[in-house]
Amino acid sequence: MNRSAQLRTDHDEAGLVAATLQPDNTPEVETRVDGGAVVTRIDRDKTDGLAQTVDDYAVNLRVADRLVELAAGHAKMNDSENANDDTTDADDTHII
C-alpha cells in the first residue's frame, strides 16, 4: 500500500525556497510553487519510510527558508550601503 503526505508552507520568496529544495528531491518527492506557498508531495511504500522522508524534508525546508532569509537580508544591506555611498574619490575628479 502506498503512503503519501502533502506539505504546504507559506514563504515570502516561495520560488527561491523551492529552488533551494530541488536538489534534495528524489523520485518520491515532488516540490512546486503555488502562489506564495511551497507545496511538496511525498510518496513512499511504507509508513516509517514516509515519516523519515517528511522529517528529512522538514529539516531541509528550515535550512532553505533560513538561507533565503539570510540572502535577502544581505542583499538589502548591500543595497542600503550602495545607496548611502556618495563619496567621490579625489583621483576621479578633474577640473579643467
Backbone as JSON Lines, residues from 0, in Angstrom:
{"i":0,"aa":"M","n":[0.84,-1.17,0.0],"ca":[0.0,0.0,0.0],"c":[0.89,1.24,0.0]}
{"i":1,"aa":"N","n":[0.56,2.22,-0.82],"ca":[1.31,3.45,-0.93],"c":[0.87,4.45,0.14]}
{"i":2,"aa":"R","n":[1.84,5.13,0.73],"ca":[1.58,6.17,1.73],"c":[2.0,7.5,1.12]}
{"i":3,"aa":"S","n":[1.27,8.57,1.44],"ca":[1.64,9.88,0.91],"c":[1.35,10.98,1.91]}
{"i":4,"aa":"A","n":[2.06,12.07,1.74],"ca":[1.86,13.27,2.55],"c":[2.02,14.47,1.63]}
{"i":5,"aa":"Q","n":[1.23,15.5,1.89],"ca":[1.39,16.75,1.17],"c":[1.61,17.84,2.19]}
{"i":6,"aa":"L","n":[2.66,18.6,2.01],"ca":[3.0,19.68,2.93],"c":[2.92,20.99,2.18]}
{"i":7,"aa":"R","n":[2.33,21.99,2.79],"ca":[2.19,23.32,2.19],"c":[2.67,24.34,3.2]}
{"i":8,"aa":"T","n":[3.65,25.14,2.8],"ca":[4.19,26.16,3.69],"c":[4.27,27.48,2.94]}
{"i":9,"aa":"D","n":[3.93,28.57,3.61],"ca":[3.95,29.9,3.01],"c":[5.31,30.56,3.24]}
{"i":10,"aa":"H","n":[5.78,31.26,2.21],"ca":[7.09,31.92,2.27],"c":[7.03,33.23,1.51]}
{"i":11,"aa":"D","n":[7.82,34.21,1.94],"ca":[7.92,35.47,1.21],"c":[8.53,35.25,-0.17]}
{"i":12,"aa":"E","n":[9.48,34.33,-0.26],"ca":[10.17,34.01,-1.52],"c":[10.0,32.53,-1.83]}
{"i":13,"aa":"A","n":[8.77,32.12,-2.08],"ca":[8.46,30.7,-2.28],"c":[9.26,30.09,-3.42]}
{"i":14,"aa":"G","n":[9.45,30.81,-4.51],"ca":[10.19,30.28,-5.64],"c":[11.64,29.98,-5.29]}
{"i":15,"aa":"L","n":[12.26,30.86,-4.52],"ca":[13.64,30.64,-4.11],"c":[13.75,29.48,-3.13]}
{"i":16,"aa":"V","n":[12.81,29.38,-2.21],"ca":[12.83,28.28,-1.25],"c":[12.67,26.95,-2.0]}
{"i":17,"aa":"A","n":[11.73,26.89,-2.93],"ca":[11.52,25.67,-3.71],"c":[12.75,25.32,-4.53]}
{"i":18,"aa":"A","n":[13.39,26.32,-5.12],"ca":[14.6,26.07,-5.9],"c":[15.73,25.54,-5.02]}
{"i":19,"aa":"T","n":[15.79,26.03,-3.8],"ca":[16.81,25.56,-2.87],"c":[16.57,24.11,-2.47]}
{"i":20,"aa":"L","n":[15.31,23.71,-2.39],"ca":[14.97,22.33,-2.03],"c":[15.12,21.35,-3.2]}
{"i":21,"aa":"Q","n":[15.05,21.85,-4.41],"ca":[15.0,20.99,-5.6],"c":[16.11,19.94,-5.66]}
{"i":22,"aa":"P","n":[17.36,20.25,-5.33],"ca":[18.4,19.21,-5.42],"c":[18.17,18.02,-4.5]}
{"i":23,"aa":"D","n":[17.4,18.2,-3.43],"ca":[17.14,17.11,-2.5],"c":[15.96,16.24,-2.91]}
{"i":24,"aa":"N","n":[15.23,16.67,-3.93],"ca":[14.08,15.87,-4.37],"c":[14.54,14.54,-4.94]}
{"i":25,"aa":"T","n":[13.8,13.5,-4.62],"ca":[14.03,12.17,-5.16],"c":[12.8,11.82,-6.0]}
{"i":26,"aa":"P","n":[12.77,10.66,-6.64],"ca":[11.56,10.29,-7.39],"c":[10.3,10.25,-6.52]}
{"i":27,"aa":"E","n":[10.46,10.1,-5.21],"ca":[9.3,10.05,-4.31],"c":[8.86,11.43,-3.82]}
{"i":28,"aa":"V","n":[9.62,12.47,-4.16],"ca":[9.34,13.82,-3.65],"c":[9.15,14.77,-4.82]}
{"i":29,"aa":"E","n":[8.04,15.49,-4.8],"ca":[7.74,16.49,-5.83],"c":[7.45,17.82,-5.15]}
{"i":30,"aa":"T","n":[8.22,18.84,-5.5],"ca":[8.04,20.17,-4.91],"c":[7.64,21.14,-6.01]}
{"i":31,"aa":"R","n":[6.65,21.99,-5.71],"ca":[6.21,23.01,-6.67],"c":[5.84,24.27,-5.91]}
{"i":32,"aa":"V","n":[5.66,25.36,-6.63],"ca":[5.25,26.63,-6.05],"c":[3.8,26.87,-6.43]}
{"i":33,"aa":"D","n":[3.02,27.29,-5.45],"ca":[1.62,27.65,-5.68],"c":[1.4,29.0,-5.03]}
{"i":34,"aa":"G","n":[1.5,30.05,-5.84],"ca":[1.41,31.41,-5.29],"c":[2.58,31.67,-4.37]}
{"i":35,"aa":"G","n":[2.29,32.01,-3.12],"ca":[3.34,32.25,-2.14],"c":[3.65,31.05,-1.28]}
{"i":36,"aa":"A","n":[3.28,29.87,-1.76],"ca":[3.48,28.65,-0.96],"c":[4.36,27.65,-1.71]}
{"i":37,"aa":"V","n":[5.1,26.89,-0.92],"ca":[5.83,25.74,-1.43],"c":[4.99,24.53,-1.08]}
{"i":38,"aa":"V","n":[4.65,23.74,-2.09],"ca":[3.82,22.55,-1.89],"c":[4.66,21.34,-2.27]}
{"i":39,"aa":"T","n":[4.78,20.41,-1.35],"ca":[5.57,19.21,-1.59],"c":[4.73,17.98,-1.32]}
{"i":40,"aa":"R","n":[4.77,17.05,-2.25],"ca":[4.1,15.76,-2.1],"c":[5.16,14.69,-1.98]}
{"i":41,"aa":"I","n":[4.99,13.85,-0.98],"ca":[5.93,12.75,-0.73],"c":[5.15,11.45,-0.78]}
{"i":42,"aa":"D","n":[5.62,10.52,-1.6],"ca":[5.01,9.19,-1.72],"c":[6.06,8.15,-1.32]}
{"i":43,"aa":"R","n":[5.67,7.26,-0.43],"ca":[6.56,6.16,-0.02],"c":[5.74,4.9,0.14]}
{"i":44,"aa":"D","n":[6.41,3.76,0.09],"ca":[5.73,2.46,0.2],"c":[5.29,2.15,1.62]}
{"i":45,"aa":"K","n":[6.08,2.61,2.6],"ca":[5.79,2.26,4.0],"c":[5.66,3.49,4.86]}
{"i":46,"aa":"T","n":[4.9,3.37,5.92],"ca":[4.66,4.48,6.82],"c":[5.94,4.98,7.46]}
{"i":47,"aa":"D","n":[6.82,4.08,7.89],"ca":[8.05,4.54,8.53],"c":[8.96,5.25,7.53]}
{"i":48,"aa":"G","n":[8.97,4.81,6.29],"ca":[9.74,5.49,5.25],"c":[9.17,6.87,4.97]}
{"i":49,"aa":"L","n":[7.85,6.99,4.97],"ca":[7.2,8.28,4.78],"c":[7.55,9.22,5.92]}
{"i":50,"aa":"A","n":[7.46,8.72,7.14],"ca":[7.77,9.56,8.31],"c":[9.21,10.06,8.25]}
{"i":51,"aa":"Q","n":[10.14,9.2,7.88],"ca":[11.55,9.6,7.8],"c":[11.77,10.64,6.71]}
{"i":52,"aa":"T","n":[11.13,10.45,5.56],"ca":[11.28,11.41,4.46],"c":[10.66,12.75,4.82]}
{"i":53,"aa":"V","n":[9.51,12.76,5.48],"ca":[8.89,14.01,5.92],"c":[9.8,14.72,6.92]}
{"i":54,"aa":"D","n":[10.39,13.96,7.84],"ca":[11.31,14.55,8.82],"c":[12.51,15.17,8.11]}
{"i":55,"aa":"D","n":[13.11,14.44,7.18],"ca":[14.26,14.97,6.43],"c":[13.87,16.23,5.66]}
{"i":56,"aa":"Y","n":[12.7,16.18,5.03],"ca":[12.22,17.33,4.27],"c":[12.03,18.54,5.19]}
{"i":57,"aa":"A","n":[11.47,18.35,6.36],"ca":[11.24,19.47,7.28],"c":[12.56,20.13,7.68]}
{"i":58,"aa":"V","n":[13.58,19.34,7.91],"ca":[14.9,19.9,8.23],"c":[15.43,20.68,7.04]}
{"i":59,"aa":"N","n":[15.36,20.11,5.85],"ca":[15.83,20.79,4.64],"c":[15.05,22.07,4.38]}
{"i":60,"aa":"L","n":[13.75,22.04,4.65],"ca":[12.91,23.22,4.46],"c":[13.33,24.34,5.39]}
{"i":61,"aa":"R","n":[13.6,24.02,6.66],"ca":[14.06,25.05,7.6],"c":[15.36,25.68,7.13]}
{"i":62,"aa":"V","n":[16.28,24.85,6.67],"ca":[17.57,25.36,6.18],"c":[17.36,26.23,4.94]}
{"i":63,"aa":"A","n":[16.56,25.77,4.0],"ca":[16.31,26.52,2.77],"c":[15.67,27.87,3.07]}
{"i":64,"aa":"D","n":[14.67,27.87,3.95],"ca":[14.0,29.12,4.3],"c":[14.97,30.09,4.96]}
{"i":65,"aa":"R","n":[15.8,29.6,5.83],"ca":[16.79,30.45,6.53],"c":[17.82,31.0,5.55]}
{"i":66,"aa":"L","n":[18.29,30.17,4.62],"ca":[19.24,30.65,3.62],"c":[18.65,31.76,2.77]}
{"i":67,"aa":"V","n":[17.4,31.61,2.36],"ca":[16.74,32.65,1.57],"c":[16.59,33.92,2.39]}
{"i":68,"aa":"E","n":[16.22,33.8,3.67],"ca":[16.12,34.97,4.54],"c":[17.46,35.68,4.68]}
{"i":69,"aa":"L","n":[18.52,34.91,4.91],"ca":[19.85,35.5,5.05],"c":[20.3,36.18,3.76]}
{"i":70,"aa":"A","n":[20.04,35.55,2.63],"ca":[20.41,36.15,1.35],"c":[19.65,37.44,1.1]}
{"i":71,"aa":"A","n":[18.37,37.47,1.43],"ca":[17.57,38.68,1.25],"c":[18.08,39.79,2.17]}
{"i":72,"aa":"G","n":[18.4,39.45,3.4],"ca":[18.94,40.44,4.34],"c":[20.28,40.97,3.87]}
{"i":73,"aa":"H","n":[21.11,40.11,3.32],"ca":[22.42,40.53,2.81],"c":[22.24,41.46,1.61]}
{"i":74,"aa":"A","n":[21.32,41.12,0.73],"ca":[21.07,41.96,-0.44],"c":[20.55,43.33,-0.03]}
{"i":75,"aa":"K","n":[19.64,43.38,0.94],"ca":[19.12,44.67,1.42],"c":[20.23,45.5,2.05]}
{"i":76,"aa":"M","n":[21.12,44.85,2.81],"ca":[22.22,45.55,3.44],"c":[23.14,46.14,2.37]}
{"i":77,"aa":"N","n":[23.45,45.37,1.34],"ca":[24.31,45.87,0.26],"c":[23.65,47.01,-0.49]}
{"i":78,"aa":"D","n":[22.34,46.9,-0.76],"ca":[21.62,47.98,-1.44],"c":[21.66,49.25,-0.62]}
{"i":79,"aa":"S","n":[21.47,49.12,0.68],"ca":[21.49,50.28,1.57],"c":[22.87,50.92,1.6]}
{"i":80,"aa":"E","n":[23.9,50.1,1.69],"ca":[25.27,50.62,1.71],"c":[25.59,51.33,0.4]}
{"i":81,"aa":"N","n":[25.18,50.77,-0.72],"ca":[25.45,51.38,-2.02],"c":[24.69,52.68,-2.19]}
{"i":82,"aa":"A","n":[23.47,52.75,-1.68],"ca":[22.68,53.97,-1.78],"c":[23.28,55.09,-0.94]}
{"i":83,"aa":"N","n":[23.9,54.75,0.17],"ca":[24.5,55.76,1.05],"c":[25.93,56.1,0.68]}
{"i":84,"aa":"D","n":[26.51,55.41,-0.28],"ca":[27.9,55.64,-0.66],"c":[27.97,56.72,-1.71]}
{"i":85,"aa":"D","n":[28.02,58.0,-1.27],"ca":[28.08,59.11,-2.2],"c":[29.44,59.79,-2.17]}
{"i":86,"aa":"T","n":[30.44,59.07,-1.71],"ca":[31.78,59.62,-1.66],"c":[32.39,59.64,-3.05]}
{"i":87,"aa":"T","n":[33.23,60.6,-3.3],"ca":[33.91,60.71,-4.58],"c":[35.4,60.6,-4.33]}
{"i":88,"aa":"D","n":[36.04,59.76,-5.06],"ca":[37.48,59.59,-4.96],"c":[38.15,60.8,-5.6]}
{"i":89,"aa":"A","n":[39.08,61.41,-4.9],"ca":[39.76,62.61,-5.38],"c":[40.43,62.37,-6.73]}
{"i":90,"aa":"D","n":[40.91,61.18,-6.99],"ca":[41.58,60.88,-8.26],"c":[40.6,60.86,-9.42]}
{"i":91,"aa":"D","n":[39.29,60.75,-9.14],"ca":[38.3,60.71,-10.19],"c":[37.76,62.09,-10.53]}
{"i":92,"aa":"T","n":[38.16,63.13,-9.81],"ca":[37.67,64.47,-10.03],"c":[38.7,65.27,-10.79]}
{"i":93,"aa":"H","n":[38.28,65.83,-11.91],"ca":[39.2,66.61,-12.75],"c":[38.6,67.99,-12.99]}
{"i":94,"aa":"I","n":[39.39,69.0,-12.76],"ca":[38.94,70.37,-13.01],"c":[39.71,70.87,-14.24]}
{"i":95,"aa":"I","n":[38.94,71.38,-15.21],"ca":[39.57,71.86,-16.45],"c":[39.42,73.35,-16.52]}
